[in-house]
Structure formats: structure tokens, C-alpha cells
Amino acid sequence: MYIVLIVNHWKRSCFMIWYLLVVGLHIFVVVLWTGYILFWGIVIGPLSQSSSVPNAADMLKMMNRSVWPPALIPPTLRLRFPWLGWVALLILSATGAYLLYLRGVRFESFVSGIMFHSPFGRIIAGKLLLVIGLAVGQLMMSRQPTPRLVYCNLVLTLAVIGLSVLLVH
């Protein structure tokens, strides 16, 4: 009996550690993504609209071709700047889906529509639509970034964060 209690406690502890690691990764990548989008919105967007920059389109294309991080990682392992966004979206989607699974949300509840009858489900639906919008925006920014698209992605990112706060509140 005592051994069963120890094993159950160990299983719960391992699950909790794993859960906290996934949540920590999710939050870390959210911060990275938000910094990426804020950089585009605060630095690149206004510069591209400035009349003192002779060719804003060329500047945005140059930014799109730059690599990150510049000195910390060997050149062969660096990401092109748009790929940073894609990697972040991929990690956020995977960890977000896993966290929903751990909260008891199953694919069948999405397909059947049962999920969307609760306030939690409606917030998830809104968040998923915004994330799809972010993916489309990231695709468009990878091909041809424009200031309007940069600001749209910034607004979508802040809206997703707002809905995320509502989910955990």
C-alpha cells in the first residue's frame, strides 16, 4: 500500500514537472515571438514609412534576408529572420495543442462543435482564428513585408496575448 502511494506521488510529480516545462517553453516562445513582432512594429515599420529612407521596400527586403542571432550561433545554424517567426509559430502551436490536450480538450470536441458552447471554447475559437491570421500574416511577411502588414501582425499578436490571459484567468 505504501509503495503504491509513493509510485502515484512520483507519477504526479513527473507529470507536474513535464507540464511546467511545456508551459515554460510556451511562455518563453511567446516572449520571443512578441519581441520579434514588436521589433518589426516599433523599429522596421516606422523606418519604412519615413520619408528620409529613400527606398523603404529595399530596406524591408534587406531585413527579411538578415540572419539571427548575429554572433551567438555559428553562421550555418542561424535562422533567416522570417524563419524565426515560423519556428516560433510551430513551437507555439505544438505546445498550445498539448496544453489544451492536458486540460481535457480533445479533437472530437472541436469537430462536433461541443467545445464552442462554453465561454472557454469560444475564447479558444477566437484565439485559434487569430493564430491562423498570424500564420497568414507571417507567410505574407516572408514574401513581401509591408508596413500595414507589420502593424496588422502586431495587433493580432497583442489580441492573442489578451485572449490567452482570459484563458488562464
N, C-alpha and C positions, 0 to 999 in steps of 0.2 A: 504494500500500500504506500509506504513511504517512498519507494523507488518510483512509483507511478506519479506521485506528486512532484518529485524532482524532475522527471522527464517532461511532464506537462509545463512546469515552470521554465525549463530550458527551451522548450519549443516556443513558448510565448515570448521569451527574451530574444531569441534569434529572430523571430518574426518582427518584433518591435525594432530591433537594430536594423534589419533589412528595410523596413518601412521608413525609418528615419533617414537612412542613406538615400533612398529613392526620393523622398521629399526634399532632402538637402540638395541633391543633384538638380531636381526640378527648379528649385528656387535659385540656385546658382546660375543655371542657364537662363532663367527669366531675367536675372540681373544683367547677364552678358548680352542677351537679346535687346533688352531695354537700352543699355548703353550703346549698342550698335545703332539702334533706331534713333536715339537721341543725338548721337554724333551726326547722323545723316540730317536730322531735322534742325539741329541747332547750328552746326558748322557748315555743312555742304549746301543745304537748302538756301540760306541767306546769301552765301557766296555766289551761288549760281544765279541768283536774281540781281546781284549787284551790277550796276552799270559800269563799275570800274574794272570788272573782269571782262576782257574783250570777247572771249568765246566760252560761255558757260557750259555749252554742250560738250566741248572738248574736255573741260575740267571734270565734269561728271563721268565721262568715259574713262579718263585717267584714274579717277578714284575707283571706278569699277574694276580696273585692271591691277590695282595695287594689292600687295600681299600683307597678311597679318599672321602673327606678330612680326615686326621687322627684325628684331635681333635675338629674341629669346630662343627661337627654334631654328634648326638648320634649314637652309633655303628649300631643300627638297620636300620638307614636311609642312611648309607654310601653306595657308589657305588663301586663295584669292578672296578679296573682300566679300563678294556676294555669296561665296560658299560658306563663309562664317554664318550668314543668315540661314542658309539651307541646313547646315549641321545643327544649328540651334533649334530650328523648327522640327527637325527629325527627332532630336532628343526630347524636346518638349512634348511632342505628340506621343512618343512611346511611353515616357514616364507618366504623362497625363492619363493615357488609356489604362496603364497599370494601376494607377492610384484610384481611378474610377472602379476598376475591377475589384480592388481591395475594399472599396466602400459598398460593394454588393451590386454594382451596376453591370448588367450583362448585355451582350449584343442583342439578345432576343427582345429585351425590353425597349431597345431603340427601334427595332424592326416592327414590332407590334404597336408601337406608339404609346404604350403604357407609361413609359418613362416621362413623357411630356405632360402628364396630368397633374404632377406635383410642382410646387414652386421650384424645388431643386432641379427637376428635369427641365423646366423652362429656362432656367439660368444656364444649365449645361447646353441646351439647344442654342441659345443666343451666343454663348461662348464658342461653340463649335462653328457656327456660321461666321463669326468674326475671325476665327483662326483660318478658316478656308479663305476668307478675304485677305488675310495676311499672306497666305501662301500664293495667292494670285498676285498680290502686290509685289511679293518677293520675286516671282517669276518675271513680272514686268520690269522691276528694277534691275534684274540681272541682264535683261536685254537692252533696255533703253530707259535709264533713270531720268525722271523729270522732277522739278521742284514740287509740283502738285502731287505727284505720286509719293514723294518723300513725306510730305505733310499728311497725306491720307494714311500711310503706314504708321506714322506717329500717333495719329488719333485712334486708329484701330488697336494699336498696342496698348494705349492707355485705357481703352474701353475693355479689352480683355483682362487687364490687371484689375480694373474695377469690378468686373463680374467675378473674378477669382476671389477677391476679398469678400464678396457677398456669399460665395460658396462656403468659405471656411468660417464665416462669422456665426 
